[in-house]
Amino acid sequence: MERDAGEQAAETVRQLRALSTTAGVAALSRAAELLAARVDAVTALSRLRAEVGPDLAGPAWGIARQRDKARASFGSDADRLLFTGDTLEQAGRPELADRRAARLLAAGADTVADLGCAAGTDTMALARAGARVVAVDRDPVARELTRLNATALGLTRVEVLDADVVELVAAAADGRVAGCDAAVLDPARRAGGRRQLDPDRWSPPWSTVTALLDRVPRSVVKVAPGLDHERVPDGVEAEWVSTGGSIVEALLWGRSVATSWRRATLVHDGAVTELSAADDPGPAPVAPVRAWLHEPDPALIRSGLLSLVAADHGATLIDPTIAYLSADEPAETPWLRPYRVADVLPFNLKKLKAHLRTQGVGRVVVKKRGSPIEPEALARQLRGPGSGSAVVVVTRVAGAPSVLVCEAPSPG
């Protein structure tokens, strides 16, 4: 019979504590060696059982695998930190946690409550930035991970607390929560393996999010990137952050931290590019397709600031409901990716295939916006014998289903 959640958590905590002992550290080191040598799991576990004992073998192998996954984000710190599969998935990016911590402390925060600490990514960033941190979670595994990880990094100004976030926020007063003058909140947005689209079903729910923003002006809340703009309270700054062409987080900054209405942030190769506005700039103008199509960064789209970049580069929308811009020249900005337009056609699969054949195009990358097609499936259908390549954009132009055939960008 399966153990209940409480028993499973207690066993995981026991294993984590065992791995923090001298014997556990040695077991983790040996597991890392076997993983680096690409020894298969069955053989590695057999060797570990013989060398460090059955009690440490399985946990050490599991943590070694999580550390290997974490290294790309956490760098050398990964070799000192402990993660479970779930907490690593929730951990977020340390460089973004550092950025959040710096902004909170710049707003005058000295003590910060990390409300829902998971593996302690925000707690560690805040403590490293100089704050005293109260890390809060009802999950005993999250608390143990945060405690052990803070200790592993030599961060002594961290208190780990078992408390209910809803109750703490309800009791917040005079700009303080859990005895702190600032807070980070990351509501759980999944339940039973499914994403919860309704903020009222988050844990803690939306009512707690808005209560925190009202009662603790020095606060930041992580929210779903698709959050309806109408949900953002007055005076609160909403920010969308992207990297690698995807939104990696969306944030609501409390009124003592907010400096704008909306903000888009692009993180690339360690550089940060920001765009903000004090109020709604309105939509970009619409005009026919010109020589260059520009694909905006998703953070720019979600922030509602697309028209600012369009105005700077003389670009216009190709459809009032579609976030593609067109211009006479390629825009030199990290916010837009340009493609030279070769042809604009009404959407018709048979005619599109024939057109690509006559142009010698055999390989295509399909992009879409405002269309129900599946890009991968269409790319397979359009594959042909030609040696050329193209970017096929399926979208709407002035309300009509259309295809823009664009030149494939040069490598690099």
Backbone torsions as a table, in degrees:
resi	resn	phi	psi	omega
1	MET	NA	137.5	-178.6
2	GLU	-67.8	142.9	174.9
3	ARG	-71.9	149.7	178.0
4	ASP	-73.7	172.4	-174.0
5	ALA	-60.4	-38.1	-179.9
6	GLY	-63.6	-42.1	179.4
7	GLU	-68.2	-39.5	178.1
8	GLN	-62.8	-43.3	179.1
9	ALA	-63.6	-42.0	179.8
10	ALA	-62.7	-38.5	178.9
11	GLU	-68.4	-39.9	178.3
12	THR	-63.8	-41.8	177.8
13	VAL	-61.8	-42.7	178.8
14	ARG	-59.6	-43.4	179.8
15	GLN	-64.9	-41.5	179.2
16	LEU	-62.2	-42.0	178.4
17	ARG	-65.2	-38.1	178.2
18	ALA	-64.3	-37.0	-179.9
19	LEU	-73.3	-15.5	178.3
20	SER	-87.5	-5.1	176.4
21	THR	-79.2	171.1	178.5
22	THR	-58.1	-42.7	179.1
23	ALA	-66.8	-38.6	179.5
24	GLY	-66.4	-40.2	177.6
25	VAL	-62.3	-40.1	178.0
26	ALA	-65.3	-39.2	178.4
27	ALA	-64.5	-40.6	177.7
28	LEU	-64.1	-39.7	178.8
29	SER	-63.4	-42.8	179.5
30	ARG	-67.5	-39.4	177.9
31	ALA	-63.3	-39.0	178.1
32	ALA	-63.8	-38.5	178.0
33	GLU	-62.6	-44.5	-179.5
34	LEU	-66.6	-38.2	178.7
35	LEU	-65.9	-42.8	179.8
36	ALA	-64.6	-31.0	179.5
37	ALA	-82.2	2.4	178.8
38	ARG	60.2	35.0	174.4
39	VAL	-72.8	133.9	-177.4
40	ASP	-65.1	156.4	-171.5
41	ALA	-58.6	-42.8	-177.8
42	VAL	-62.6	-46.3	179.5
43	THR	-66.5	-42.2	-178.7
44	ALA	-62.0	-45.5	179.7
45	LEU	-64.5	-36.9	177.3
46	SER	-62.6	-44.3	179.1
47	ARG	-65.8	-42.8	-179.3
48	LEU	-62.9	-41.0	178.5
49	ARG	-60.2	-39.4	-179.5
50	ALA	-71.7	-33.7	-173.2
51	GLU	-91.7	-38.5	-174.5
52	VAL	-118.6	-4.8	178.3
53	GLY	97.8	152.3	-176.2
54	PRO	-65.7	-26.4	-176.7
55	ASP	-69.5	-33.0	-177.3
56	LEU	-99.3	-20.6	-171.0
57	ALA	-60.3	-55.6	-177.1
58	GLY	-62.6	-50.5	178.2
59	PRO	-59.3	-40.2	-179.3
60	ALA	-64.9	-41.4	178.2
61	TRP	-64.4	-42.1	179.5
62	GLY	-63.3	-45.0	179.8
63	ILE	-66.9	-38.5	178.6
64	ALA	-60.0	-39.3	178.3
65	ARG	-67.3	-40.2	178.6
66	GLN	-66.8	-39.2	177.3
67	ARG	-62.3	-38.3	179.5
68	ASP	-62.7	-40.9	177.3
69	LYS	-67.9	-35.4	-175.1
70	ALA	-75.8	-18.9	-171.8
71	ARG	-59.8	-35.4	-179.0
72	ALA	-61.9	-33.0	-179.5
73	SER	-95.6	-39.0	-172.5
74	PHE	-98.1	-6.2	179.2
75	GLY	60.9	-142.1	-176.6
76	SER	-66.7	-22.1	176.8
77	ASP	-59.9	-28.3	-177.4
78	ALA	-56.8	-31.1	-177.8
79	ASP	-75.5	-6.0	177.0
80	ARG	-112.7	-12.8	-173.6
81	LEU	-96.9	160.3	178.2
82	LEU	-115.8	136.3	178.9
83	PHE	-139.4	148.3	161.4
84	THR	-99.7	169.7	179.2
85	GLY	-58.7	-43.7	-178.3
86	ASP	-66.6	-45.0	-176.1
87	THR	-72.1	-29.8	176.2
88	LEU	-67.4	-39.0	178.4
89	GLU	-63.1	-32.9	-178.6
90	GLN	-89.5	-8.2	-166.3
91	ALA	-65.6	-30.5	-177.0
92	GLY	75.7	-178.0	-174.6
93	ARG	-98.1	127.3	-178.1
94	PRO	-58.1	-36.6	-178.8
95	GLU	-66.2	-29.9	176.7
96	LEU	-76.2	-35.3	175.1
97	ALA	-64.0	-39.8	177.0
98	ASP	-61.1	-40.8	-179.4
99	ARG	-65.7	-43.2	177.6
100	ARG	-62.2	-42.9	-179.1
101	ALA	-62.6	-44.0	-179.0
102	ALA	-61.6	-39.3	-178.2
103	ARG	-70.1	-40.0	178.1
104	LEU	-63.5	-43.7	-178.3
105	LEU	-70.0	-32.1	176.4
106	ALA	-65.6	-23.9	178.0
107	ALA	-83.9	5.0	175.0
108	GLY	101.5	8.9	-179.9
109	ALA	-77.3	135.9	173.6
110	ASP	-113.2	-31.4	179.5
111	THR	-124.8	134.0	-174.2
112	VAL	-132.8	134.3	173.4
113	ALA	-93.8	124.5	174.2
114	ASP	-95.7	98.6	-171.7
115	LEU	-89.5	95.6	-174.1
116	GLY	99.0	72.1	-165.5
117	CYS	-81.9	-16.2	-179.6
118	ALA	50.4	-124.0	-179.4
119	ALA	-87.6	-0.5	173.9
120	GLY	96.0	19.2	-178.6
121	THR	-58.9	-47.9	179.3
122	ASP	-70.4	-38.7	178.4
123	THR	-57.7	-46.5	-179.0
124	MET	-64.9	-41.4	180.0
125	ALA	-64.4	-43.0	-179.3
126	LEU	-65.9	-43.6	179.7
127	ALA	-65.3	-40.2	177.8
128	ARG	-64.8	-29.9	179.7
129	ALA	-78.6	-8.0	175.3
130	GLY	111.8	3.4	-178.4
131	ALA	-86.2	154.1	164.3
132	ARG	-87.4	132.4	-170.6
133	VAL	-121.3	134.1	168.9
134	VAL	-108.1	110.0	-178.0
135	ALA	-94.4	123.5	-172.2
136	VAL	-118.0	133.5	172.0
137	ASP	-164.3	145.1	174.5
138	ARG	-82.7	-18.2	-177.6
139	ASP	-79.9	118.0	-178.5
140	PRO	-63.4	-29.6	178.0
141	VAL	-68.1	-44.0	177.6
142	ALA	-60.3	-43.7	180.0
143	ARG	-62.8	-42.9	-178.6
144	GLU	-66.8	-42.0	178.0
145	LEU	-60.7	-45.5	-179.6
146	THR	-62.9	-43.2	179.6
147	ARG	-62.4	-48.4	-177.6
148	LEU	-68.3	-39.0	-178.7
149	ASN	-68.8	-39.7	176.4
150	ALA	-62.8	-41.9	178.2
151	THR	-63.7	-41.8	-179.0
152	ALA	-61.3	-30.7	180.0
153	LEU	-94.4	4.5	177.7
154	GLY	72.9	27.2	-178.1
155	LEU	-95.2	107.4	-171.9
156	THR	-95.6	-14.1	-176.1
157	ARG	-94.0	48.7	-178.4
158	VAL	-129.0	126.4	173.2
159	GLU	-114.2	131.6	-179.5
160	VAL	-106.8	127.8	-170.3
161	LEU	-126.2	134.6	172.3
162	ASP	-91.9	104.9	-177.9
163	ALA	-155.0	161.6	179.1
164	ASP	-90.5	122.9	-176.2
165	VAL	-62.7	-40.2	179.8
166	VAL	-58.5	-44.5	-179.2
167	GLU	-68.5	-39.8	179.6
168	LEU	-62.9	-43.8	-179.1
169	VAL	-68.4	-38.1	178.2
170	ALA	-62.0	-30.0	-179.1
171	ALA	-91.2	-2.7	-178.0
172	ALA	-63.2	140.4	-179.8
173	ALA	-156.3	155.7	177.8
174	ASP	55.6	34.3	177.3
175	GLY	75.6	14.2	-176.5
176	ARG	-127.4	147.9	175.5
177	VAL	-140.5	136.4	-178.7
178	ALA	53.2	35.0	178.8
179	GLY	75.8	11.1	-176.1
180	CYS	-117.4	154.3	-179.1
181	ASP	-95.7	8.7	175.9
182	ALA	-155.4	165.9	-177.9
183	ALA	-152.9	149.6	168.7
184	VAL	-117.8	130.9	179.0
185	LEU	-128.3	130.9	177.3
186	ASP	-127.2	88.7	-178.8
187	PRO	-63.0	143.3	173.2
188	ALA	-70.1	126.3	-175.9
189	ARG	-114.8	18.3	174.8
190	ARG	-132.2	147.6	176.2
191	ALA	-148.7	129.8	-179.1
192	GLY	61.5	29.7	179.7
193	GLY	81.6	2.7	-177.6
194	ARG	-115.6	142.8	177.1
195	ARG	-72.0	132.5	179.1
196	GLN	-94.1	107.0	-177.0
197	LEU	-77.4	-26.9	-179.0
198	ASP	-85.3	114.7	-179.1
199	PRO	-58.5	-24.0	178.0
200	ASP	-69.0	-13.1	179.8
201	ARG	-103.7	4.0	175.2
202	TRP	-69.1	168.7	177.5
203	SER	-130.1	107.0	0.4
204	PRO	-72.4	163.3	-173.6
205	PRO	-76.7	174.7	-176.8
206	TRP	-57.6	-33.9	179.4
207	SER	-59.7	-35.4	177.9
208	THR	-73.5	-36.7	176.5
209	VAL	-58.0	-51.2	-177.3
210	THR	-68.4	-33.7	177.7
211	ALA	-64.6	-41.8	178.4
212	LEU	-62.5	-46.3	-179.3
213	LEU	-62.6	-33.2	178.2
214	ASP	-74.3	-42.5	-170.0
215	ARG	-90.9	-24.6	-179.1
216	VAL	-125.4	88.4	-174.3
217	PRO	-61.2	-27.3	174.0
218	ARG	-90.4	83.4	-178.9
219	SER	-150.7	159.4	174.3
220	VAL	-139.9	135.5	-178.9
221	VAL	-121.6	129.9	173.7
222	LYS	-82.7	130.8	-178.1
223	VAL	-130.7	172.8	177.9
224	ALA	-70.1	138.1	179.7
225	PRO	-57.1	-27.5	-179.1
226	GLY	-87.3	11.9	-178.6
227	LEU	-54.8	132.6	177.8
228	ASP	-62.4	129.6	179.4
229	HIS	-57.1	-28.7	-179.2
230	GLU	-65.5	-19.4	179.7
231	ARG	-78.1	-20.3	-174.8
232	VAL	-70.3	120.7	-178.8
233	PRO	-64.9	153.3	177.2
234	ASP	-59.1	138.3	177.7
235	GLY	83.0	-5.6	178.9
236	VAL	-97.7	134.9	179.3
237	GLU	-89.0	129.7	175.1
238	ALA	-103.9	132.4	-177.1
239	GLU	-130.4	137.5	173.9
240	TRP	-117.0	132.7	-176.2
241	VAL	-118.1	130.8	180.0
242	SER	-126.0	155.9	172.0
243	THR	-154.4	140.8	179.4
244	GLY	62.1	26.7	178.1
245	GLY	82.8	10.3	179.3
246	SER	-133.8	147.2	173.8
247	ILE	-75.7	126.3	-178.2
248	VAL	-104.6	-18.6	173.6
249	GLU	-164.6	155.1	172.9
250	ALA	-128.1	139.4	-171.0
251	LEU	-132.3	146.4	169.0
252	LEU	-114.6	120.2	-178.6
253	TRP	-99.6	129.1	-179.7
254	GLY	-62.0	166.8	-168.8
255	ARG	-66.1	-24.1	176.9
256	SER	-84.1	-7.8	179.1
257	VAL	-109.3	-30.7	-175.5
258	ALA	-60.7	138.4	175.8
259	THR	-127.7	0.0	-179.2
260	SER	-152.6	178.2	176.3
261	TRP	-81.2	-54.5	178.2
262	ARG	-137.5	153.9	179.6
263	ARG	-141.9	137.9	170.9
264	ALA	-114.5	135.2	-177.9
265	THR	-130.5	132.4	-180.0
266	LEU	-118.9	121.3	179.1
267	VAL	-110.0	121.2	-176.7
268	HIS	-147.9	121.5	178.0
269	ASP	52.4	41.5	177.5
270	GLY	81.8	-10.7	178.3
271	ALA	-93.3	146.4	-179.5
272	VAL	-120.6	125.7	176.0
273	THR	-116.3	129.3	-177.5
274	GLU	-123.4	150.3	174.4
275	LEU	-140.2	132.2	-178.3
276	SER	-142.8	165.0	178.6
277	ALA	-145.6	146.3	-179.8
278	ALA	-76.8	-24.2	176.6
279	ASP	-154.3	179.4	-173.9
280	ASP	-66.6	119.2	-179.4
281	PRO	-79.8	-7.0	-179.3
282	GLY	80.0	176.4	-176.0
283	PRO	-80.5	159.9	173.0
284	ALA	-76.1	154.9	177.0
285	PRO	-68.8	160.9	-179.1
286	VAL	-110.3	139.0	178.9
287	ALA	-154.3	166.3	179.4
288	PRO	-61.6	160.4	178.3
289	VAL	-63.7	134.4	177.7
290	ARG	-113.3	-159.8	-168.6
291	ALA	-67.8	-26.9	-175.4
292	TRP	-128.0	132.9	172.1
293	LEU	-97.5	139.1	179.6
294	HIS	-122.6	126.0	178.0
295	GLU	-95.5	113.8	-177.3
296	PRO	-74.7	152.1	172.6
297	ASP	-63.5	141.9	-176.3
298	PRO	-62.4	-31.1	177.8
299	ALA	-66.2	-34.5	177.3
300	LEU	-65.9	-40.5	179.5
301	ILE	-66.4	-51.4	-175.3
302	ARG	-65.6	-28.9	-178.0
303	SER	-75.4	-15.3	-177.4
304	GLY	78.4	19.3	-175.6
305	LEU	-107.6	14.3	-175.9
306	LEU	-58.3	-37.3	-175.6
307	SER	-65.4	-25.9	178.9
308	LEU	-65.8	-44.6	179.0
309	VAL	-70.6	-38.5	177.5
310	ALA	-57.8	-45.3	-179.3
311	ALA	-64.0	-37.7	-179.1
312	ASP	-66.1	-24.9	-173.6
313	HIS	-119.5	15.1	177.5
314	GLY	61.5	32.8	-176.1
315	ALA	-102.3	156.1	-179.8
316	THR	-135.0	156.1	175.9
317	LEU	-72.1	147.8	175.4
318	ILE	-88.9	-13.0	178.6
319	ASP	-157.8	141.6	-176.4
320	PRO	-65.2	-17.1	-177.9
321	THR	-109.6	4.4	-174.3
322	ILE	-121.5	133.1	-176.6
323	ALA	-89.5	57.3	167.6
324	TYR	-119.2	136.7	178.5
325	LEU	-108.7	155.0	177.8
326	SER	-131.9	146.8	-180.0
327	ALA	-153.8	168.2	179.8
328	ASP	-77.0	-25.4	-178.0
329	GLU	-131.1	157.1	176.2
330	PRO	-70.2	131.4	-179.5
331	ALA	-80.4	131.9	178.2
332	GLU	-96.4	85.8	-179.7
333	THR	-155.0	143.6	177.5
334	PRO	-67.8	-12.6	-177.5
335	TRP	-78.9	-19.1	-175.0
336	LEU	-128.9	140.0	174.0
337	ARG	-110.0	118.3	-173.8
338	PRO	-90.7	147.3	174.7
339	TYR	-135.8	129.4	177.2
340	ARG	-73.6	128.3	-177.4
341	VAL	-85.3	124.7	177.0
342	ALA	-95.2	-41.8	-177.0
343	ASP	-149.8	149.9	172.6
344	VAL	-123.0	120.2	-173.5
345	LEU	-128.7	149.3	167.5
346	PRO	-62.7	146.6	-177.9
347	PHE	-73.4	117.6	175.5
348	ASN	-154.9	113.5	-171.7
349	LEU	-60.0	-46.0	-177.0
350	LYS	-62.4	-45.6	-179.3
351	LYS	-69.3	-33.2	178.2
352	LEU	-65.3	-44.7	178.6
353	LYS	-60.6	-43.4	179.9
354	ALA	-64.0	-40.1	-179.8
355	HIS	-63.0	-45.3	-179.5
356	LEU	-64.0	-36.5	178.8
357	ARG	-63.4	-43.7	-178.3
358	THR	-66.0	-24.6	178.9
359	GLN	-90.6	0.5	180.0
360	GLY	73.0	22.1	-178.8
361	VAL	-90.8	122.3	179.4
362	GLY	-115.4	-18.9	-179.7
363	ARG	-124.5	132.4	-179.3
364	VAL	-133.9	149.6	165.5
365	VAL	-107.6	126.2	-177.4
366	VAL	-103.2	129.1	172.5
367	LYS	-118.4	153.5	179.9
368	LYS	-147.8	153.0	172.6
369	ARG	-157.5	125.3	-177.9
370	GLY	76.0	26.0	179.4
371	SER	-139.1	145.4	-179.5
372	PRO	-82.8	-3.1	-175.2
373	ILE	-63.8	155.6	174.2
374	GLU	-97.2	114.9	-174.7
375	PRO	-54.9	-43.8	-177.5
376	GLU	-64.6	-42.0	180.0
377	ALA	-64.9	-43.1	179.6
378	LEU	-66.2	-37.9	178.5
379	ALA	-60.1	-39.3	178.1
380	ARG	-65.7	-40.2	179.9
381	GLN	-66.2	-29.4	-176.5
382	LEU	-90.8	-6.5	-178.9
383	ARG	-63.1	136.1	-178.2
384	GLY	-144.4	-173.1	-174.8
385	PRO	-80.0	-12.8	-175.8
386	GLY	-65.2	157.5	-179.0
387	SER	-91.9	-10.2	-178.0
388	GLY	-81.8	167.6	178.9
389	SER	-135.0	158.8	-178.8
390	ALA	-156.3	162.2	170.6
391	VAL	-105.4	121.8	-179.4
392	VAL	-105.5	118.2	-177.9
393	VAL	-107.9	114.6	179.5
394	VAL	-99.9	119.5	-173.4
395	THR	-159.7	-160.1	173.2
396	ARG	-118.8	140.4	174.5
397	VAL	-123.6	117.1	-177.4
398	ALA	51.3	39.2	176.0
399	GLY	89.3	-10.6	-176.3
400	ALA	-100.7	134.8	174.4
401	PRO	-58.1	125.8	-171.8
402	SER	-142.7	164.9	175.1
403	VAL	-127.9	129.3	172.5
404	LEU	-107.3	118.1	176.6
405	VAL	-93.3	118.7	-175.3
406	CYS	-119.1	154.7	175.6
407	GLU	-68.7	139.5	177.2
408	ALA	-66.9	136.6	-179.9
409	PRO	-65.3	150.5	178.2
410	SER	-67.8	146.8	178.3
411	PRO	-57.2	139.3	178.9
412	GLY	80.4	NA	NA
